[in-house]
Amino acid sequence: MLKLNKILLILIIFSFAILLSAETSGEYGFQLLKIASGPEGAAQAGTGAFSSGEAYAFMLNPTAGLFAKQRVISIAQNYWIFDTKLNSAGYINTNGKTAFGVAYRYLDYGKLENRTDTGELIGEFHPMDLVFSLNFGYRITPNQYAGINVNALYEKIDTASSYGYTFDLGYTYLTLIQGQKFSAAIKNLGQTSAMENETVDLPISFELGAIQEFEINTIKLSSEIKMIKHIDDDEFRAVIGTKIELNRVLDLKLGYKLNFDAESFTAGFGINLKKIALDYAYVPFEYNVDDVHVIGLSYKF
């Protein structure tokens, strides 16, 4: 087990060093991979995977599905900026020892005008992104968890298109302090085909998080802070999120994004009715950019 711990530590340090030294040149695509799919993650600024009841929480961290013994199917409608729409659906089956999940994300940009260099309108085109994901999580020891996502990608802009695959690797460690976890994830490692003879680079990212949960009578509080470094961005970013569960019926969620260009506070709520959960997230943008609304529905078997 000590050998396994050393291997995991070496992989994390090596990947982090690559991201720190990488230059942000090239044409980066598949930005859908950087958007939180469900309302729970969106309401908590991209955190909350480990307290989430959504089937696609593993998209935030590949180990997240291991922390709830359940079978869940979830759907979400994300009204994204500039009248674009993001649809998501997922299913996960977990027993705490292993977890298997499947999900898809479809980003519809709507119809856009196609103009020549002189501004002449010559038609319309309908860009879109599609991601299909498979997840497997495994409890290595009582306090160590590992997971992997395998993603198939497709992106279309006008008549040009690209496809590819990515892997997400996740690791979570439970400390000796009750309710405390540390997590790490490397996302979007993979390869894509060229689009009109130009290579499409992936938005590889590295994430480190700390999670703390408290429970007082019928109130449960979950908080997370996460550091993020995207290879297509020179800036370090951080996100903070909190979820308050009241009597296992009402959830209140808040989040804050640090060092983001047009985003800061996020918020949302959830209502749990036995096997059905309804969630909503609100993500405001600055600079006259449309605010984002996310609605989700989950059913627990």
C-alpha positions, 0 to 999 in steps of 0.5 A: 500500500505504501508503494501505491501511495508513492505512485499516486503522489508521483503522478499528481506532482508530475501532472501538476508540474506539466501544467505549471510549465505549459504555455497557453498557445494554440486553438483550444476547443471542447470548452463544454468540458469546463462547464458544471453540468448539474445544478448542485455543482453550478450552485456551489461554483463547481464544488459539491461533488462529494455531497451531491445526490446527482448521478453525474457528480462524478464529472466534477471528480471521478471518485464522487460516486463512491460516497453515496450507496444508491442508484440514481438517474438525473437530468438537467437543463442548463440555460447558458449564456448567449441563449445557448442550452446545455442538456445533461443526463446521467445514471450511477450505481454505487455500493460504496466499494465500487461505482459505475456511471454513465452520462452525456452532455449536449451543448446547443449553440443555436443558429448563428449567422454565416457571413463573408469577410465583407459582412455579407450574409450567406446563410446560417450554421448550427454549432454543437458539442457532445460528450458521452462519459463512462465512470468507474470508481473503486475504494482502495482502502477504507480511507482511499478512493480512486476513479476514472472517467472515459469521455468520447467527444464530438464538436461541430462548427459550421461544416467543420467537425472534430472528435476525440477522447479524454480521461479524467483521473481522480483520487480522494483521501479521508483524513483522521478528522471526522468529515474531512477529505482531500481530493485531486483530479486531472481532467481532459487528458486525451486526443482529438482529430484536426478541424480543417487541418488545425489541431484542437487542443484540450482544456487540460486541468489539475484540481486540488480540493479540501472538503469538510462536513459537519452534522448538528441534529437535523442540519448537515453542512458541507463545505469545499475549497478547490484550487484549479489550474487550466492549461489554456489559462495562465491564471490560477483559480479557486472556487468555494462552495457550501451546502446546508441540508435541513431535515433532509428535505431542503438544501441551500447552496452557495458558491464563490469563484475567485479570479474568474473574469465575469463570475463570482457568486453562485446560489441555489436550492434543492427540494428532496421528496423521498425518491425525487429531488428537484434542484435549481442553480443561479449563476450571475455574470457581469459585463452584460452577459446573460445570467445562467439558470440550471434546473435538475431532476433526480430519481433514486431507486 
